[in-house]
Amino acid sequence: MNVPLLDLKAQYQTIRKEIEAAVAEVFESQYFILGPQVKACEEAIARYSHSAHAVGVASGTDALLLALMAEGIGPGDEVITSPYTFFATAGSVARVGARPVFVDIDPVTFNLDVKRLEAAVTPRTKAIMPVHLYGQMADMDPIMELAGRRGLVVIEDACQSIGAEYKGRRAGSIGTYGCFSFFPSKNLGGAGDGGAMATQDKARADRLFMLRVHGMEPKYYHQLIGGNFRLDAVQAAVVNVKMKYLDSWTARRQANAACYDRLLTASGVVAPDRVQLPQVVANRHVFNQYVLRVPRRDELRAFLQARQIGVEVYYPVPLHLQACFAYLGHQEGSFPQSEKAARETLALPVYPELTEAQMAWVVESIAAFFKKI
Ligand SMILES: *Cc1c(COP(=O)(O)O)cnc(C)c1O
């Protein structure tokens, strides 16, 4: 049995007609830049993420970059973030000329360890960028409390966590900005690159709308130095169709995660030296990824891959050990929890269209691995 990490074709089959009609409408209108589809998408994202405003942008990466640009963060400034995330989080900080300041993760949630935050704040700190990794939100109350007390901006990297909740509040709605990605493998994926930003602040939203079109207002009068960060109308049309299904797909992801929990527990592999299950701490985990902790991760990964089971490691090298960040002066041992996570995490397929038979085969295979060793 073939179990891919993600099966976008399976999802496409279920919505093909609607997607084709939505895309055809954009082509018929020949309205490719901004326009009604982008506006509708922004309204839907604002509503869904419990935010007053949303701004469509070209990618999740651009959302993070634009948030930093909008706050005028640059050379001499520091931004606190996690070393255990996709590169774009800290990459965007470096791109505006600021310094990424890493704080290690909590080993249970893989999100920022809020107990270590305060010690990382200096007079140069301008922002905290918590990442809501795998679909579960970071511990936002202490982050917001610290940010309020020290006058810091909070930029939520919610690229993996649209619809996730923390104490009943949605990802992207708590910080100064929330950043979302429509990369195809995200829970709300487009047909290419795309993203969005959420904010509760009208003045900030207006600034984002201006920055994404070269700081232009009115036409050919440039108030700010922005760029071309626009969300494509075709992507917006696709996202608008998929938005209607997001809650049902998220429910499927959660059901799949519960199914894995059950099957893995029943198979007897759950033990500190074998397989540790993902822990749900926040109150709505949207399972962009279902991630186990496995001390013998590399051996298990090879075993599952040989059986055509699509597993993946998010992420094998923490950001403080990436070649491009050597100038930050970190080394092995600087952030031990992130390094341990990079050695031990293994993501299983959890996409909505996955079947129980497929999950049973994945778990049977994991059990077979531990029987063999
Ligand atoms: C996907 C992702 C991004 C970047 O999004 P793109 O749309 O691919 O640019 C940023 N941060 C995290 C945590 C992500 O998972």
PDBQT file of the ligand as one rigid body, heavy atoms in Angstrom, charges set to zero:
ROOT
HETATM    1  C1  LIG A 401       5.386  27.781   4.998  1.00  0.00    +0.000 C 
HETATM    2  C2  LIG A 401       5.969  28.582   6.072  1.00  0.00    +0.000 A 
HETATM    3  C3  LIG A 401       6.438  29.881   5.857  1.00  0.00    +0.000 A 
HETATM    4  C4  LIG A 401       6.569  30.501   4.489  1.00  0.00    +0.000 C 
HETATM    5  O1  LIG A 401       5.456  30.488   3.704  1.00  0.00    +0.000 OA
HETATM    6  P1  LIG A 401       5.609  30.596   2.109  1.00  0.00    +0.000 P 
HETATM    7  O2  LIG A 401       4.216  30.902   1.674  1.00  0.00    +0.000 OA
HETATM    8  O3  LIG A 401       6.114  29.291   1.614  1.00  0.00    +0.000 OA
HETATM    9  O4  LIG A 401       6.529  31.723   1.807  1.00  0.00    +0.000 OA
HETATM   10  C5  LIG A 401       6.886  30.606   6.943  1.00  0.00    +0.000 A 
HETATM   11  N1  LIG A 401       6.909  30.078   8.174  1.00  0.00    +0.000 NA
HETATM   12  C6  LIG A 401       6.484  28.831   8.416  1.00  0.00    +0.000 A 
HETATM   13  C7  LIG A 401       6.506  28.316   9.819  1.00  0.00    +0.000 C 
HETATM   14  C8  LIG A 401       6.012  28.030   7.377  1.00  0.00    +0.000 A 
HETATM   15  O5  LIG A 401       5.616  26.779   7.629  1.00  0.00    +0.000 OA
ENDROOT
TORSDOF 0
